[in-house]
Amino acid sequence: MDGISWITLILATMIGGFLFAMIGVVLLALLLGNVSDRLSSNDETRQDS
């Protein structure tokens, strides 16, 4: 039982770290998309004026 509990703990840690990394990547992609959208909209308003 001790070995099974260690394997379960290690797998849970790996899955938790993977989920944390995936959430971080998604948030970073959304942030970069938002910044890029703002920059392009600023460029469009400058060209119009």
C-alpha positions as CSV (number, residue, x, y, z in Angstrom):
1,M,0.0,0.0,0.0
2,D,2.9,2.3,0.7
3,G,4.2,2.1,-2.9
4,I,0.7,2.6,-4.3
5,S,0.2,5.7,-2.2
6,W,3.6,7.1,-3.3
7,I,2.7,6.5,-7.0
8,T,-0.7,8.1,-6.5
9,L,0.9,11.1,-4.8
10,I,3.5,11.5,-7.6
11,L,0.8,11.2,-10.3
12,A,-1.4,13.7,-8.6
13,T,1.5,16.2,-8.3
14,M,2.3,15.7,-12.0
15,I,-1.3,16.2,-13.1
16,G,-1.6,19.3,-10.8
17,G,1.5,20.8,-12.2
18,F,0.4,20.1,-15.7
19,L,-3.0,21.7,-15.1
20,F,-1.3,24.7,-13.5
21,A,1.0,25.1,-16.5
22,M,-1.8,24.8,-19.0
23,I,-3.9,27.4,-17.2
24,G,-0.8,29.7,-17.2
25,V,-0.3,29.2,-20.9
26,V,-4.0,29.9,-21.7
27,L,-4.0,33.1,-19.6
28,L,-0.7,34.2,-21.2
29,A,-2.1,33.6,-24.7
30,L,-5.3,35.6,-23.8
31,L,-3.2,38.4,-22.4
32,L,-1.0,38.6,-25.5
33,G,-4.1,38.5,-27.8
34,N,-5.6,41.3,-25.8
35,V,-2.5,43.4,-25.9
36,S,-2.0,42.8,-29.6
37,D,-5.7,43.6,-30.3
38,R,-5.3,46.9,-28.4
39,L,-2.1,47.8,-30.3
40,S,-3.7,47.1,-33.7
41,S,-6.9,49.1,-32.8
42,N,-4.6,52.0,-31.7
43,D,-2.8,51.8,-35.1
44,E,-6.2,51.9,-36.9
45,T,-7.4,54.9,-35.0
46,R,-4.1,56.7,-35.8
47,Q,-4.4,56.0,-39.5
48,D,-8.0,57.3,-39.6
49,S,-7.1,60.6,-38.0
